[in-house]
Amino acid sequence: MNKKRPLVTWVVIGICLLINLLITFSSLANKTEAAILYGAYYKPFILAGEWWRFLSVGFVHVSYLHLFVNCYSCLVLGQVLEKRMGKRNYLLVLLISIIGGSLFLFAAEDNTVAVGLSGGLYGLMAAYTFFVIQMGGWNHPQIRSSLIRAYMVNIFINFMPNISVSAHLGGYVCGLLATMLLYGTKQRRKHYALATVLFLFFTGITAYRNTAIPADQEYYGSDARILGKIKMIGLESYAYHIAERLDTIYHEEGKVTYLLQLEDK
């Protein structure tokens, strides 16, 4: 086996492709609901106890274009960073960036559905920038120009419709902090650690205060259809448990639970 092959990168791409296939051939006609079923970021389900969605969101893509762009970007960055950082640290920074992007999204926005590896990719971009500066690459005009162009493209992307700037920003900051903690000089790691603690503290406080779901963003029918599919694969008690939690979150008496019962009829 070629030791230089970016194995972790290819595994991540493979998982993204597999989940996209599951969404494509899902029996749910609504692709947004199918994405939620297979792990998309969705605040009500997170509040109901599915905290793993902070991470699983990174592997969920609905459109083929989004899937291609993210997988290609992951391959480009992964070929460089996985070799430079090693598989463990590379994967660690990627996963931390995905979670960080989701946490920032949770803190900054109301109820929304989010998919994609972008938060993780922005974290990897931050890591790449850190190494370029650390190794003196910023002093080389060609490298500097290439990096500036990459940033200009990504800044432009954030002005496009249906793009989560919050997730991108959170992923970038968390990826940068994680990389600095792993590869920064010993003299500066204390400062990086303090910055990390402060970032997590203020983001956590903001997230804690932003748990209410606006009344016009409560989607009972969609929730029930998704839980109906979960019930069909033999997880009936789990589906009803989540439905009951959603009723509490929405301040409704049994509405999601009732709609879930109708899924059998």
C-alpha positions as CSV (number, residue, x, y, z in Angstrom):
1,M,0.0,0.0,0.0
2,N,1.2,3.5,-0.8
3,K,1.9,5.1,2.5
4,K,1.4,8.6,1.0
5,R,-2.1,7.8,-0.1
6,P,-4.6,10.1,1.9
7,L,-6.5,7.2,3.4
8,V,-8.6,9.3,5.8
9,T,-9.5,11.7,3.1
10,W,-10.8,8.9,0.8
11,V,-12.7,7.3,3.7
12,V,-14.4,10.7,4.4
13,I,-15.3,11.1,0.7
14,G,-16.6,7.5,0.6
15,I,-18.9,8.1,3.6
16,C,-20.2,11.3,1.9
17,L,-20.9,9.4,-1.3
18,L,-22.7,6.6,0.5
19,I,-25.0,8.9,2.4
20,N,-25.8,10.9,-0.7
21,L,-26.8,7.6,-2.4
22,L,-29.1,6.8,0.6
23,I,-30.7,10.2,0.4
24,T,-31.1,9.9,-3.4
25,F,-32.9,6.6,-3.1
26,S,-34.8,7.3,0.1
27,S,-38.5,6.6,0.1
28,L,-39.0,10.1,1.5
29,A,-40.0,12.3,-1.5
30,N,-38.8,15.5,0.2
31,K,-35.0,15.5,0.0
32,T,-34.6,17.8,3.0
33,E,-36.5,15.3,5.2
34,A,-34.3,12.5,3.8
35,A,-31.2,14.6,4.7
36,I,-32.5,15.0,8.2
37,L,-33.2,11.3,8.4
38,Y,-29.6,10.5,7.5
39,G,-27.9,13.0,9.9
40,A,-28.3,16.6,8.7
41,Y,-28.1,19.4,11.2
42,Y,-31.6,20.1,12.5
43,K,-32.0,22.1,15.8
44,P,-35.2,20.5,17.1
45,F,-33.8,17.0,16.8
46,I,-30.6,18.1,18.4
47,L,-32.5,19.6,21.3
48,A,-34.5,16.3,21.5
49,G,-31.2,14.6,22.3
50,E,-29.5,13.8,18.9
51,W,-26.3,15.7,19.7
52,W,-24.4,13.6,17.2
53,R,-25.9,15.7,14.4
54,F,-23.2,18.3,15.3
55,L,-20.8,15.9,13.6
56,S,-22.9,13.8,11.2
57,V,-23.9,17.0,9.3
58,G,-20.4,17.0,7.7
59,F,-21.1,13.8,5.8
60,V,-24.5,14.7,4.5
61,H,-25.0,16.3,1.0
62,V,-28.2,16.6,-1.0
63,S,-27.2,18.1,-4.4
64,Y,-24.6,16.5,-6.6
65,L,-22.9,19.8,-7.2
66,H,-22.5,20.4,-3.5
67,L,-21.2,16.9,-3.1
68,F,-18.7,17.2,-5.9
69,V,-17.3,20.6,-4.8
70,N,-16.9,19.5,-1.2
71,C,-15.3,16.1,-2.1
72,Y,-12.9,17.7,-4.5
73,S,-11.9,20.4,-2.0
74,C,-11.4,17.7,0.6
75,L,-9.2,15.8,-1.7
76,V,-7.1,18.8,-2.6
77,L,-6.6,19.8,1.0
78,G,-6.3,16.3,2.3
79,Q,-3.5,15.3,-0.1
80,V,-1.4,18.0,1.5
81,L,-2.5,18.1,5.1
82,E,-2.9,14.4,5.8
83,K,0.7,13.9,4.8
84,R,1.8,17.0,6.8
85,M,-0.2,16.3,10.0
86,G,-0.5,12.6,10.0
87,K,-3.8,10.7,9.9
88,R,-4.8,11.1,13.5
89,N,-4.2,14.9,13.8
90,Y,-5.7,15.5,10.4
91,L,-8.8,13.7,11.2
92,L,-9.0,15.4,14.6
93,V,-8.8,18.9,13.1
94,L,-11.4,18.0,10.5
95,L,-13.9,16.6,13.0
96,I,-13.3,19.4,15.5
97,S,-14.0,21.9,12.7
98,I,-17.2,20.2,11.7
99,I,-18.5,20.2,15.3
100,G,-17.3,23.8,15.8
101,G,-19.1,25.0,12.7
102,S,-22.3,23.3,13.9
103,L,-22.0,24.8,17.3
104,F,-21.5,28.2,15.9
105,L,-24.6,27.7,13.6
106,F,-26.6,26.6,16.7
107,A,-25.6,29.7,18.5
108,A,-26.1,32.2,15.7
109,E,-29.3,31.0,13.9
110,D,-32.8,29.8,14.6
111,N,-34.3,26.6,13.2
112,T,-32.6,25.6,10.0
113,V,-31.5,22.5,8.2
114,A,-27.8,22.4,7.2
115,V,-25.8,19.9,5.3
116,G,-22.2,19.5,4.1
117,L,-18.6,19.2,4.9
118,S,-17.9,23.0,4.5
119,G,-17.3,23.7,8.2
120,G,-14.6,21.0,8.2
121,L,-13.1,22.2,5.0
122,Y,-12.9,25.8,6.3
123,G,-11.1,24.3,9.3
124,L,-8.6,22.6,7.0
125,M,-8.1,25.8,5.1
126,A,-7.2,27.5,8.4
127,A,-4.8,24.7,9.1
128,Y,-3.2,25.0,5.7
129,T,-2.9,28.8,6.2
130,F,-1.2,28.2,9.5
131,F,1.4,25.9,8.0
132,V,2.0,28.3,5.1
133,I,2.8,31.2,7.5
134,Q,4.7,29.0,9.9
135,M,7.0,27.7,7.1
136,G,7.6,31.1,5.6
137,G,5.5,30.5,2.5
138,W,3.7,33.8,2.9
139,N,7.0,35.5,1.9
140,H,6.9,33.8,-1.6
141,P,4.8,35.9,-4.0
142,Q,3.4,32.9,-5.9
143,I,2.3,31.1,-2.7
144,R,0.9,34.3,-1.3
145,S,-1.1,35.1,-4.5
146,S,-2.5,31.5,-4.6
147,L,-3.6,31.7,-1.0
148,I,-5.2,35.1,-1.5
149,R,-7.1,33.9,-4.6
150,A,-8.4,30.9,-2.6
151,Y,-9.6,33.2,0.1
152,M,-11.3,35.5,-2.4
153,V,-13.2,32.6,-3.9
154,N,-14.3,31.4,-0.5
155,I,-15.4,34.9,0.6
156,F,-17.4,35.2,-2.6
157,I,-19.1,31.8,-2.0
158,N,-20.4,33.1,1.3
159,F,-22.6,35.6,-0.5
160,M,-24.3,32.9,-2.5
161,P,-27.9,31.7,-1.5
162,N,-28.4,28.9,1.0
163,I,-24.8,29.2,2.4
164,S,-24.3,29.0,6.1
165,V,-21.7,31.7,6.9
166,S,-22.0,30.9,10.6
167,A,-20.9,27.2,10.0
168,H,-18.0,28.4,7.8
169,L,-16.8,30.9,10.3
170,G,-17.1,28.5,13.3
171,G,-15.3,25.7,11.4
172,Y,-12.5,28.1,10.4
173,V,-12.0,29.4,13.9
174,C,-12.1,25.9,15.5
175,G,-9.8,24.5,12.9
176,L,-7.3,27.3,13.4
177,L,-7.4,26.9,17.2
178,A,-7.0,23.1,17.1
179,T,-4.1,23.4,14.7
180,M,-2.4,26.1,16.8
181,L,-2.8,23.9,19.9
182,L,-1.3,20.9,18.1
183,Y,1.6,22.7,16.2
184,G,2.1,26.0,17.9
185,T,5.3,26.8,19.8
186,K,5.3,25.9,23.5
187,Q,5.6,29.5,24.5
188,R,2.4,30.4,22.7
189,R,0.2,27.3,23.4
190,K,-1.0,28.8,26.7
191,H,-2.3,31.8,24.8
192,Y,-3.9,29.5,22.2
193,A,-5.5,27.4,25.0
194,L,-6.9,30.5,26.7
195,A,-8.3,31.7,23.3
196,T,-9.9,28.3,22.8
197,V,-11.5,28.3,26.3
198,L,-12.9,31.8,25.8
199,F,-14.2,31.0,22.4
200,L,-16.0,27.9,23.6
201,F,-17.3,29.7,26.7
202,F,-18.9,32.5,24.8
203,T,-20.2,30.3,22.0
204,G,-21.6,27.9,24.5
205,I,-23.4,30.7,26.5
206,T,-24.8,32.1,23.3
207,A,-25.9,28.6,22.1
208,Y,-27.6,28.0,25.5
209,R,-29.6,31.2,25.1
210,N,-30.6,30.3,21.6
211,T,-32.6,27.1,22.1
212,A,-36.1,28.4,21.5
213,I,-37.7,27.3,18.2
214,P,-39.8,30.2,16.6
215,A,-43.5,29.3,16.2
216,D,-43.2,29.8,12.4
217,Q,-40.3,27.4,12.2
218,E,-42.0,24.4,13.8
219,Y,-42.4,21.6,11.2
220,Y,-44.6,19.0,12.9
221,G,-45.5,17.1,9.7
222,S,-42.0,16.8,8.5
223,D,-40.8,15.7,12.0
224,A,-43.5,13.0,12.1
225,R,-42.7,11.7,8.6
226,I,-39.0,11.4,9.5
227,L,-39.8,9.7,12.8
228,G,-42.2,7.4,10.9
229,K,-39.2,6.1,8.8
230,I,-37.2,5.6,12.0
231,K,-40.1,3.6,13.5
232,M,-40.3,1.5,10.3
233,I,-36.8,0.1,10.8
234,G,-37.7,-1.2,14.2
235,L,-36.9,1.8,16.4
236,E,-40.5,2.5,17.5
237,S,-39.8,3.3,21.1
238,Y,-36.9,5.6,20.1
239,A,-39.2,7.4,17.5
240,Y,-41.9,8.0,20.1
241,H,-39.3,9.1,22.7
242,I,-38.0,11.8,20.2
243,A,-41.6,12.8,19.4
244,E,-42.4,13.3,23.1
245,R,-39.3,15.4,23.4
246,L,-40.3,17.5,20.4
247,D,-43.8,18.1,21.9
248,T,-42.0,19.5,24.9
249,I,-39.7,21.7,22.9
250,Y,-42.6,23.0,20.8
251,H,-44.8,23.5,23.9
252,E,-47.4,21.3,22.3
253,E,-49.4,18.6,24.0
254,G,-48.8,15.5,21.9
255,K,-49.0,17.1,18.5
256,V,-45.9,15.4,17.0
257,T,-46.7,12.1,18.8
258,Y,-50.3,12.2,17.3
259,L,-49.0,12.8,13.8
260,L,-46.5,10.0,14.3
261,Q,-49.4,7.7,15.2
262,L,-51.2,8.7,12.0
263,E,-48.1,7.5,10.0
264,D,-49.3,3.9,10.6
265,K,-52.7,4.6,9.0
